[in-house]
């Protein structure tokens, strides 16, 4: 068997012309060889490969464009390994920023130590609920998704991290209304990509379409804005991940449906408008 270094160099020479990143190769080696960090691929480069055949198969998948997270069935979110598959989006750094943004703002409106009821709409893998639970142990989490297959993934991740969350199947606020659940907080990372050409090929080809593409005639944003009064028991805080080109459209929707509200658009670390925070009195 080749050493880790030999396998890495061989794979890099093979995969580089196809746009495969060196980091993805190191991530595969780290997982396949039972290493703890990417830097260990360098530290243990003279070690003989234990899973060379598996690594070669995975490199072929990378060459075809499959994201490394789907190959491994796992992604990192705020330091937590999250199980994923083709039924859920790959958690990204922007969604980590959404969780952080909620943490930074919530005490402007509530005592976050209280038993606040928080809806995670379009939960997917459940990563947002898991991230929020790390900071707010008293919150009553309710996670929903239109996809039953996505909810199965979320349930596995909740069990893994001992997250107590009610799980509901349905679109936007419909399952909350049906179950007479009043909310203090709504968090959502809904479909928000307008143009498929704007997405990377690996996103278009591998991630679930129902979680990606925005139909302005049937959007989660509008459904929530239209129905929020049916779940509002007092004040209500909303946090959304958005696309930068939706700002004016969302302002028009807020004017159409919301009452007695304030809002803030916030940028991500790359300088793009990525988040919308709303407070309704």
N, C-alpha and C positions, 0 to 999 in steps of 0.2 A: 504494500500500500504506500502511496506517496505521503509525504509530510503535509501538514496543514499549509505551509508556505508554498509548496509545490502545487498543491491542489488549487490554492487561491490564484497563483500566477497563471496557471493553465486556464482556469475559468475566466479570468479577467481578459486574457488575450482572445479567448473565444467570444466573449459576450460584449466587450467594449464596442465593436462596430455596430451593435444593435442598440446602443444607448443605455445599456445596463450600468448602473452606478456601482462603484467599488463598495460603497457602504452596504448595499443590499447583499453583496457577496459575503461581506464580513458578518452581517446579521445571520445569514444562513449557516455559516461556519460556526458561529457562536452557539446557535441552537443545536445544530447537529452534533457538535463535539462536547456539549455539556459545559461550555464556558460561561462565565458570568457577565462579562463586558466585552465590547468590541475590541478594546485594547489587548485583551487576552489572546486574540488571534495572532498578534505580534509576539507577545511574551512566550507563547507556546508554539511558535511556528515550526520548530523542529520535531514536534510530536507527530507520530504516525496517525493518519486519519483512521477513525473507527467506522465512519459511515460514508465512505467515499462514493459508493454507488448511489446512495440517496442524494448526496450533494450534486452529483452529475445530473440526476433527474430533475432536481430543483432548478439548476442552472438553465436547463432547456425550457422550463416554464417561464423563467425570467426573460429569456430571449424572445419568447412568444408574446411577452408583454404583461403576463400575469403579475399583479402586485405581490411583493414579498410577504405582506401580511396575510394574504389569502393562501399563499403557499404554506405558510406556517400555521395558519388557522388562529393567529393571535396578533394583537396589536397592543402597544403601550398607550395608556391614558393616565396622565398625572401620576406616573410611576406604578400604575397597576396593570398587570397583564390582563387583557380583555379578550375573551374568546370571540372570534368572528368567523363568518363564512359568507358565501355569495348572497345570502339573504339580508345582510346588513351592510351599511356603509363602514368604511374604514375610519375609525376615529382620527381626527386631525388636530393640529395644534390650535387652530382657530376655535374649535369647540372647547378646548382646554381654557382658552382665553375667555370664552363665554361664561364658563363656571367661575373663573376668577373675577370677572366683571360683576357677576351677581354677588359674590362674597364681599366685594368692595362697596357695593351700593346698598345692600339690603338693610343695613342698620340706619339708613336715612329714612326708612319707612316703617320698620318693625323692630321689635326686640327679637333678634334672631334666635334667642334661647327658647322662645315660645314654641308651642306645638303648632306650627304653621303647616297648612295643607298645600302641598306643592305638586302640580301636574307636570309630568315630563311627556310632552306630546310628540309622537314620532320617535319613541325611545330607541328603536333599533337595537343595538347591542346592550343598551342600558347604561352606557358609559357616563352620561350626564348625571343620572341618579346616583351612581356609585361615587362620582366626584363630589356631588353635593353632600352625600352622607358623610364623607370624610370631615367636612367642616360643620355640619349641622345635624347632630345626632338626634335631636328632638323632632325634626320635621317629619310629617306624615307624607310619605312619598306615594304617588299614584303614577304608574307608568303605562302609557297606552301606545298602540300602533295599529295601523290598518292591516298589517301583515301578520297572520298567525305564525308564520315561520320565523319572522323576526322576534316575536314575543318568546318563542321557545329559546332563542339564543339569549335574550335578556334574562329569562328565568334562570338559565344555567349560570350566568354571571352573577346574578343576585345571590344564588345559593352559594357560589364560590366565596363571596365576600360577606356572607351572612347579612344581606340587605333585606330588611323587612319592607316590602313594597307591594301594594295592591296592583295587579296587572289586569288591564282591560283591553279588549280588542275593539277597534272602531276608529272612525275618522274624526280628527279635530276634537271638538268638545262633545260630540254626540254621546260617547259612552259615559261621560261625566253627568250629562243631563239625564240620561236614562237611569243612572244609579243615584240621582239626587245628591251629588257630591258638590259641596260648596268649596271654593278655592280661595287661597290667599295669594298664591304665586302660580304663574304659568310660564313654563320654559319650553322652548321649541326650536329645533333645528330642522325646519321643514324643507321640502324641495324648493330650491330657489334659482336654479340655473335656467335661463331663458333660451340660450342658444347652444345647441349641442356642440357646435364647432369650438366653443370656448372651453370645453372640457378636454382633458388629456385623453388620448386613445385608451389608456389603461382604465380610466374611469368609465368611459363610454362602453367599453367592451366587457367589463367585469363587475361593476358595482350595480346594485339594483335600481332599475329605471324609475320605479315608483318613489324612490327616495331622492331622486336627482332633479327631474325636469319640472319646471314650474309651468302650470297652465293658469294664466291669469283669470280665466273664467271660472275655475274651480280650485282656488288656492286655499291652503290651510290658513294663511294670514287672514283672508277675508272671512272665512268661516268662524275663526276665533273672534274677530272684531264684531261680527254680526251677532254672535250668540253669547258674548261674555256676560251679559246681564243675568243669564239663566244660571250662572255658577258663582256670581259675585255675592258674597254675604256681607262684606264691609268694603274696606279698601282692597285694591288688587294691584299686584306688581307683575308685569310681563317682561320677559326677556327673549329675544329672538336672534338667531343667526340669519344674516341676509346677504344678498349680493349687492355690490356697490351701485349697480345700475337700477336698483329698485327704490331708491330714496324718495323720489318725487311721487311715484305710484303709491308707496306706503303712506306718505303724508296725505294723499287724497283719500285713501281708505280710512285713515284715522278720522279725518274731518267728517266723512260720511257716517261713521258708525259710533264713534266714541264720544263720551260726555265727561266734562269735568276732569280733564287729564293733562298731564305733562309728559314730555318725552325727550329722549336724547339719542341721537345717532352717535356711535363711537367707532373709532378706527381700530383695526388690528395692528399687530406689531410691524406689518409690512406697509402700513400707511393707507390701507384701503378701508372704506366705510363697510363694516362687517357686522355690526350689532345694533339692535334697536331695543332700548329700554323704555318702558311705559309705566307710569303710575296713575291709577284711577282712584280718586278719593271716594 
